[in-house]
Amino acid sequence: MRKLLIATALLCFLIASVYAALPAIAEYSVRQLLAEQQIDASFDLQRPGLNTIRINQLKLQKSTPDQSFVLTAEAIDLRFTPWLLFNSQRVKSLHIDGLQLDLALAQRSAATTEPGQLPFPPLPSYLLKQLPADTIKLEHFRVNIHSSSETDSFPPLVFSGHLSTDNEQLRLSVDQIQDAPQIALKLMVDHQDTGQLTLSTQEIPALEARFSLSYQAPQLSVQSQTNLYPEQLQILLQQPLLTAFMALPAPVSLPEISGTVTLSGSSEIPLDSGLSATSHHYQVSSQVALQRPIPELARLDMQQNSALLLENDELTLTIEQLSANGQQFAAHGSGSGAPTIRSDAIQVELINPLQIKTTVQTLSQSGINTLQLPRTDLLIRLQPVTIKSAGQPDIQISSAPLSLSLSEIRLSDQHLQADLTADQIEGVYNAHPLPLIKLNSHADISPEKVSQRFSLNLQDKLLAAATEVSGSTTTDLTSNRTTGSWKTAVPLTGIEKLLRRFSQEIPPELVFTAGTLHQQGWLDMNNTGIALRLLNRTNKASFSYDQTHLYDIDWSSETVKNHRGKLEDSGQLEIAFIDVGVPLQNFSGRYRLEQSAAGKQTLQLDSSTVDLLGGKVTTLPVTLALDNPDFKTAIAVTGIDLAQLIALEQQEGLTGSGTLNGQMPVHFSDGALTITGGQVLSTPDGGWIRFEPPAEFLALQEANPALGIAFDALRNMRYESLGIELDYQPDGEALLKTHLKGHNPNWNRGQPVDFTINIEENIPKLLQALQFTDKLTKTLEKRYR
């Protein structure tokens, strides 16, 4: 009995001694462990209670070429139960008032950064079981991570927060980040290997990620879904810490953004071969709206679905669906009076899935500039487009979906080629339909230059045939200079009907019946203005205006406009036949039109000729100002065949022969034409006139015998001179004095005959005055009746 009591006492003493020595044993064990890790430690260990250990003024320090740190803590309280401590080497609770870690990272060589085999499966359930306490609470921590290398420096990363954990869950909060004061982080993981990460700006979530982990040797699987809320992106990019790490320009300005970007999928990490063999399968979807992304667009809605695959360093991005919908588009041209282009909506949609392949190594070494982007086919849908110009009716344009294909896309030098096709562009101007347009365009685009080749096909039921316009443009973006050229052929038959849709100034009497207008053009546009050169040509054109008809018109001109606004147009006009009541043939003339930069217009007309009744009409050169034409010139008439002139009247029984010459002095002033002293005379050889009066004329002789004398004299008139004097007044009154002198060898023994007849009438056209034979016959009839 006594021995039992002694043994019991010794056991109690031993237990009490071990229990009392626990702080010393713990301190010794900790110091040994830290020494093995080359960590210098200093701390003051106390025991304020039987089941409590307090560590004051803890300082752990390590300094190696690769890494150095200093860890300090003011007060650490450990609560334990002896049985738990001896049985599982765990304490009941660990409470830390404050902790600070200063960590300096040196530049690592490529050999040290190569990933290797991971030592354990990093599951939350595993980590929570390895914790040395049932509960851990860190009231406040502060971490300072900075670079210790002068060649590989990065901005210091300083953040603070708090941490708590138990057997079920770990919760970490980063409440404040230096140089990013508006950002906060929260991380939660539990013993079921699920967790949640939240990044907030001004207490509003900017990123939320939920994940779950599983492990089946040797592979770690990660299932996750991450939601990014771009409303907070502006605040994130304004943080100085982020701009320093990402080399962004400050300040960063983004349009107002709303929506969600979701990244969901899985990662398979083989722990025996390291992170380089990780396989990632993720789906990326987004619905984002931007308010006023550019000044011309009120809102842009974007949607996309993509698949992201990373296996064995091979990265594949497949964009399965992509669309962008712009609302309230309005573009204003530069300068006063420039048009405004508006559309309620513009939608762009990816036609075929787009796949991009690269490697992680390539991206890490060269960035996205090395990406080889495949051909991208897009569909563009436009709501009706309205073009507004000052003082003009609106133009409305609608179109079937447009096809846009992007190819030769090189991010390295920001180069691409674009092909645009529009099969049906319809328009309305002032409630009238525009011709149907088909467009094909190929553009080569780079930061320095944009080159384009295009072709337009215009069709309208009022046009005799389709009109083709083809050309090219080149824009030098560094000098803001654009050059271009084009060519077209426009059928003229019926074109006046098309033009009359859009201009009330096209007279209804104008009708085009044949011909084609060909044009070649060049432009040069820079900051000072637009320079143009046009080569115009019509081929066998014909048109009529009221009772005037023009046939086989060949016109060619060169129009040149310089950057300062001066315009010159030089041309030549040839017309095979002109019917104005008098047949005009083979008209030929040249002109030169000049318009100054101030708008003053001057027209120079060279000498022109036209065949008339077997002879020729010639005009003298003249120069006139179009704003107030005032000029004097003369019209010469040579070689007019009297027989053809008489034939115009189609007067039964009247024939003649001879040649007429003359001239008409012309004065144009204040919008009115005056001819003073115009003369048409026969040649010295004279000629003859024969008139066999029809029966109705002979009946007049019974009432007026004198008329019979005149008829008898004209039956075989041999004239020595025939002349017409013409005075034409601005009011349209023309005084025509006709003088005929000769004899009839078969009448009255060849006695001389002298006729002088004055005719006064309003003649709106000068050439109608040459139809004097009808006036002569009717005047004789009236005089001798």
C-alpha angles and dihedrals in degrees: 000000000000092000090052091053091049092049091048091050092048091050091050090048091049092049091046091048093050091045090050091047094051095100091050092046091048093048092049093048093048093048091050092050093048092047091055088056092050091247120145111218135190125174143141114237119201137173110215092170141017093260098030133085121187125197115200128191096007115187125175119183135180131174123185133148091259101038143009132179144167120208119190132178131177103207133004121183121197120190117193146162117226095230093051092045094050096039102044105007090240132126126220097238141357119204123184121185096197140349134186128194123192109190125183118194122200127207111276126215122239090255094057094046094054106112117242139180116316114236100224141358103275097217120153090231089055094045094048090054090052094056111113093223138051089228130017125189124182108187095194137357134181124197126193115188118180141155122264093191122090092204098047104037126157131179114280115262111217122173140154139195143121139277138202134174144168136173091290107040147009120213123191125181127187102197101173135026122189112244088010103067095158096057126089132176132205126187127186126179128170141198091265090065095249126121149165133223121196127187113192136187115202088349091302116116113250095171132018122184127182119189143170129201133207134175132207111168121294097003131075115204124202123194114188146162121198126190119197118196107203093196086086096046093095091056092047093052091049093062109106092220092058094046090052094051095042097038092233122166113254128261098032113203122195131174118253107284132192135171139066137285114200127195115186133165144081143286125210113204118188102209094197094062102034135239095307090076094052117134120211127191114180139162117213121199130169141180110189133168123198122197113218096344088174128013091253096054127064098196139000122199116195130188129179142164120198140170120221120198127179119180128158092346090308112125121198124182117188116189102203100176132012131167137163124194118193120195132203100009115190125170121184121202120231119259133031115305093018114147125257121224119205137178130170094219142006119190127192119190133182109240102195130024113269121221125195123187131190141130131260090234091056092049093048092049102038107011126222093319090086094057115121105217117200127224109295120208117200134182118215122201120191129195110220110299119222121204114198123193127178111264094003133099116258121267116217119197127189129177144186112247113301122226118224121183122188119200141159087042111180118175091186093072098013094246131150143154122228130197117194122191126183115177099183125026114169126188142186125205120186090342091308123112120247121220115281110259131209115191133195120177134173118192132185108204131192133149090263103039144018117201123185139184117193143174129197128197116197121193130180133160089235093057119085091223141356118285119227123203119183131172150122140242134198123197121194102207094193093059097025091235125144126193126182148159137200143173133203144169117214120194108227100200106114094354091130089067090055093046091048088064090067105029128046089197092076102099117230091230091067115097127170113207105173146002144071131248113219121193137180118187141185129189136191115190126182139146092291097054144278126308119198138188119188130183109198127187136168121201120208095332121176133186141158133218113198104305094345117097129189122192135192098006115188112188129171130176143164117218120195126183121179129210092263092059101257112142131197126182121184120183149161126218128198123178121185097202136007120188112199096146086285115066113244118188139187098009112188129179145143131217142182123207121195126187120186124219087258091057100255111147127207125183124201116195118195122210109292132194136202132179113241126181094332093317137075137255116208129188125203122237114273138182122205140172109236095210089062112005112204117158145137125217142143137240118214122208118196136172099006109175109228091204091059091044092053091045089062089070093052087211110172113244096010120120135153149168135213147087128265131200132179151132137237120210106214128198121184118189136149090005094302132110123223129185117188123181098000113171137192113185137178121243120259089258089069120197143215140271124199123190123184103186115224120238094268090056093049090054088064092063092073091063095038116028091183090065088058089056090055092048091050091051091051096050090089109003116177105193127197094191137015120180142169125200117198132195116178121190128204091249090063097257112138125192110206117189112189121193124189122180127177144085143260110231090201096053132069092344092298094301111180116261124205121186123184116179127178119204122187118186142136105263113180093189124050096214092059087069089070089067088083099135093076089050090048094053095046092046092053090049091051094045098051100035 
